[in-house]
């Protein structure tokens, strides 16, 4: 895809019939999609950057309509004033590329794992997550989204042949299997599905965009909250995670947090046999394991 200049030129003409492709280059960092930046001379004489996003084979196998679904989701979120890249065009598979792709706005920003002011950073993260969960008509307008609870139920009830004892997986599963399915205390809302610092772009200290919505679903807001808590713990530490939770609670007063310890345990299953791969080096893995142990311990303590 990244070497086909003629296809990108044609794609630019889909967005702006009189536009001209100046240059294009691959963007790195993502693993679930192939992403290419375009620099375009628009018909009004302005130079603009755009992004072409093409999902990988794993996502396409799970959902062949993922590009169209994500395009509709971005349209919906833009209209709801959620900071996401503006969607410009959906290109079906066939004429230009072998798989579908979408053209979205290029956002000037990048993830920040070492913010100058951590409290300001996590406060913005919590505020925006609460705003996403406050959208009440998502189930009506986004009927193509699957229900997160179904996936969580399969993960809890389908015990793997091997358990990661180093992460206390057996004990976690014993607790969850005894109470699953959890009583429904919150109405289903729109979930990002992977709301963590790596999927947030920052510019001049302000949250510029929330990206990578391919895991979006409908479900209990605590599923998102718990996942973000663990990721923020890994990225910024215990105090940042606790402050994030405090800010979310303030911005999402209607969300019942009673079952949060169970959701914490549920997301704590995600890194089983993967934490070394996610860490990338021995020192980071040791830190992540220590923090994971703390995360699991605090959840168990709240249940006793």
LUMBALO-707488 format. One line per field, with one value per residue (C-alpha): residue number from 1; residue in three letters; x, y, z. Coordinates in steps of 0.5 Angstrom, whole numbers, plus 2048, in hexadecimal, padded with zeros to 3 digits. Layout:
BEGIN
resi	c(NUM ...)
resn	c(ALA ...)
x	c(X ...)
y	c(Y ...)
z	c(Z ...)
END
This chain:
BEGIN
resi	c(1 2 3 4 5 6 7 8 9 10 11 12 13 14 15 16 17 18 19 20 21 22 23 24 25 26 27 28 29 30 31 32 33 34 35 36 37 38 39 40 41 42 43 44 45 46 47 48 49 50 51 52 53 54 55 56 57 58 59 60 61 62 63 64 65 66 67 68 69 70 71 72 73 74 75 76 77 78 79 80 81 82 83 84 85 86 87 88 89 90 91 92 93 94 95 96 97 98 99 100 101 102 103 104 105 106 107 108 109 110 111 112 113 114 115 116 117 118 119 120 121 122 123 124 125 126 127 128 129 130 131 132 133 134 135 136 137 138 139 140 141 142 143 144 145 146 147 148 149 150 151 152 153 154 155 156 157 158 159 160 161 162 163 164 165 166 167 168 169 170 171 172 173 174 175 176 177 178 179 180 181 182 183 184 185 186 187 188 189 190 191 192 193 194 195 196 197 198 199 200 201 202 203 204 205 206 207 208 209 210 211 212 213 214 215 216 217 218 219 220 221 222 223 224 225 226 227 228 229 230 231 232 233 234 235 236 237 238 239 240 241 242 243 244 245 246 247 248 249 250 251 252 253 254 255 256 257 258 259 260 261 262 263 264 265 266 267 268 269 270 271 272 273 274 275 276 277 278 279 280 281 282 283 284 285 286 287 288 289 290 291 292 293 294 295 296 297 298 299 300 301 302 303 304)
resn	c(UNK UNK UNK UNK UNK UNK UNK UNK UNK UNK UNK UNK UNK UNK UNK UNK UNK UNK UNK UNK UNK UNK UNK UNK UNK UNK UNK UNK UNK UNK UNK UNK UNK UNK UNK UNK UNK UNK UNK UNK UNK UNK UNK UNK UNK UNK UNK UNK UNK UNK UNK UNK UNK UNK UNK UNK UNK UNK UNK UNK UNK UNK UNK UNK UNK UNK UNK UNK UNK UNK UNK UNK UNK UNK UNK UNK UNK UNK UNK UNK UNK UNK UNK UNK UNK UNK UNK UNK UNK UNK UNK UNK UNK UNK UNK UNK UNK UNK UNK UNK UNK UNK UNK UNK UNK UNK UNK UNK UNK UNK UNK UNK UNK UNK UNK UNK UNK UNK UNK UNK UNK UNK UNK UNK UNK UNK UNK UNK UNK UNK UNK UNK UNK UNK UNK UNK UNK UNK UNK UNK UNK UNK UNK UNK UNK UNK UNK UNK UNK UNK UNK UNK UNK UNK UNK UNK UNK UNK UNK UNK UNK UNK UNK UNK UNK UNK UNK UNK UNK UNK UNK UNK UNK UNK UNK UNK UNK UNK UNK UNK UNK UNK UNK UNK UNK UNK UNK UNK UNK UNK UNK UNK UNK UNK UNK UNK UNK UNK UNK UNK UNK UNK UNK UNK UNK UNK UNK UNK UNK UNK UNK UNK UNK UNK UNK UNK UNK UNK UNK UNK UNK UNK UNK UNK UNK UNK UNK UNK UNK UNK UNK UNK UNK UNK UNK UNK UNK UNK UNK UNK UNK UNK UNK UNK UNK UNK UNK UNK UNK UNK UNK UNK UNK UNK UNK UNK UNK UNK UNK UNK UNK UNK UNK UNK UNK UNK UNK UNK UNK UNK UNK UNK UNK UNK UNK UNK UNK UNK UNK UNK UNK UNK UNK UNK UNK UNK UNK UNK UNK UNK UNK UNK UNK UNK UNK UNK UNK UNK UNK UNK UNK UNK UNK UNK)
x	c(800 805 809 803 803 7FE 7F9 7FA 7F9 7F3 7F1 7F2 7EE 7E8 7E9 7EA 7E9 7EE 7F3 7FA 7FE 805 808 806 80A 809 807 80A 807 801 800 7F9 7F9 7FE 7FE 800 801 7FF 801 7FC 7FB 7F4 7EF 7EF 7F7 7F8 7FD 7FA 7FC 7F7 7F8 7F6 7F4 7F4 7F2 7F6 7F4 7F3 7EE 7EB 7EA 7E6 7E2 7E2 7DE 7E3 7E5 7DE 7DC 7E2 7E0 7D9 7DC 7E0 7DB 7D6 7DC 7DE 7D6 7D6 7DC 7E1 7E8 7EA 7ED 7E7 7E5 7E6 7E5 7E3 7E6 7E4 7E8 7E9 7EB 7F1 7F3 7F1 7EE 7EA 7ED 7EB 7EE 7EE 7F1 7F8 7F8 7FF 800 803 803 806 809 80D 808 80B 805 802 7FC 7FA 7FB 7F7 7F1 7F0 7F0 7EB 7E7 7E7 7E5 7DF 7DD 7DD 7D9 7D4 7D2 7CB 7C8 7CE 7CB 7C5 7CA 7CF 7CC 7D2 7D6 7D6 7D5 7DB 7D8 7D7 7DF 7E0 7DC 7E0 7E6 7E4 7E0 7E5 7EB 7F1 7F5 7FB 7FB 800 801 806 800 7FC 7F7 7F4 7F2 7EF 7EB 7E9 7E6 7E3 7E0 7DC 7D9 7D8 7D4 7D4 7CD 7CC 7CD 7CE 7CB 7CF 7D3 7D8 7DF 7E5 7E8 7EF 7EF 7F7 7FC 7FF 7F8 7F8 7FB 7FD 7FF 802 800 7F9 7F5 7F5 7F1 7EF 7F1 7F1 7E9 7E9 7E8 7E2 7DC 7D6 7D6 7D7 7DB 7DF 7E2 7E6 7E7 7EB 7EF 7F1 7F3 7F8 7FB 7FB 7FE 804 805 805 804 800 7FE 7FD 7F8 7F4 7F4 7F1 7EC 7EA 7E9 7E5 7E0 7DF 7DE 7D9 7D5 7D0 7D4 7D4 7DB 7D9 7DB 7E2 7E6 7E3 7E5 7EC 7ED 7EA 7EF 7F4 7F4 7F5 7FD 7FD 803 804 807 80E 80C 809 80E 814 81A 81B 81B 815 812 814 810 80A 80A 80A 805 800 801 7FF 7F9 7F7 7F8 7F4 7EE 7EE 7EF 7E8 7E5 7E6)
y	c(800 805 805 806 80D 80D 80A 80F 814 811 811 819 81A 816 81B 822 821 826 825 823 81D 821 81B 815 811 80B 80D 808 806 802 7FB 7F9 7FE 800 808 80D 814 819 820 823 829 82B 82E 834 835 833 82D 828 821 81B 814 80E 808 801 7FB 7F5 7EE 7EC 7F2 7F1 7E9 7EB 7F0 7F1 7F8 7FB 800 802 802 806 80B 80C 80C 811 815 814 816 81C 81F 81D 822 81C 81E 819 819 81C 817 819 813 80B 808 800 7FB 7F9 7FF 803 7FE 7F6 7F8 7FE 804 80B 812 816 81C 81D 81F 823 81F 819 815 817 812 817 81D 823 823 81C 81F 823 81E 819 81E 81F 817 816 81C 81A 812 815 819 813 80F 814 813 810 80F 80B 804 807 80A 805 7FE 7FB 7FB 7F5 7F4 7F4 7F0 7EA 7EA 7EB 7E5 7E0 7E3 7E1 7DB 7D8 7D6 7D5 7CE 7D2 7D7 7DC 7DB 7E1 7E6 7E2 7E0 7DA 7DE 7E3 7DF 7DB 7E2 7E4 7DD 7DD 7E4 7E4 7E7 7ED 7F0 7F6 7FC 801 802 800 806 807 804 806 7FF 801 808 808 80E 80B 80C 813 819 81F 826 82C 828 827 821 822 81B 814 80F 808 806 7FF 7FC 800 7FD 7FE 7FC 7FD 804 800 7FC 802 805 7FF 7FE 805 805 7FF 802 809 805 802 809 80E 80A 809 810 812 80C 80E 815 813 80F 815 819 814 813 81B 81B 815 815 811 80B 806 804 7FE 7F9 7FC 7F7 7F1 7F5 7F7 7EF 7EE 7F3 7F0 7E9 7ED 7ED 7E5 7E2 7E9 7EE 7EC 7EE 7F4 7F7 7F6 7F6 7F2 7F8 7FB 7F4 7F3 7FA 7F8 7F2 7F5 7FA 7F5 7F1 7F7 7F8 7F1 7F2 7F8 7F5 7EF 7F4 7F7 7F1 7EE)
z	c(800 802 7FB 7F7 7F5 7F0 7F5 7FA 7F4 7F2 7FA 7FB 7F5 7F8 7FE 7FA 7F2 7F1 7F6 7F5 7F9 7FB 7FF 803 808 80D 814 81A 821 81F 81F 81D 816 811 811 80C 80C 806 805 800 7FC 7FD 7F8 7FC 7FC 803 805 809 80C 80C 80F 80B 810 80D 812 813 811 818 819 812 814 81A 817 80F 810 815 811 80F 817 819 814 816 81D 81C 819 81F 824 820 820 828 828 82B 828 823 81C 817 812 80B 806 807 801 800 7FE 7F6 7F2 7F5 7FB 7FC 803 805 808 80B 80A 811 813 815 81C 81F 825 828 82E 834 839 83D 83E 842 846 847 84B 845 840 844 846 83E 83D 842 840 839 83B 83F 839 835 83A 83A 833 834 82D 82B 82B 826 821 821 821 81D 824 827 82F 833 838 834 833 83A 83C 837 83A 841 840 83A 83F 83B 83B 83E 844 845 84C 84C 84C 850 84B 84E 854 850 84C 852 855 84E 84C 853 852 84A 847 84B 84D 848 84C 846 83F 839 836 831 833 82F 831 832 835 837 836 830 82D 82E 82B 82E 82C 830 836 834 832 82A 828 82A 825 823 824 821 828 829 82C 830 838 83F 840 845 840 83D 843 846 840 840 847 846 840 844 84A 845 841 847 84E 854 856 84E 84E 854 852 84B 84F 853 84D 84A 84F 850 848 848 84E 84B 84A 850 852 857 852 850 854 850 84A 84C 84D 846 842 846 842 83C 83D 83E 83B 837 83C 83A 833 835 839 834 839 840 844 841 842 84A 84B 847 84B 852 850 84D 854 857 853 854 85B 85C 858 85D 863 861 860 867)
END
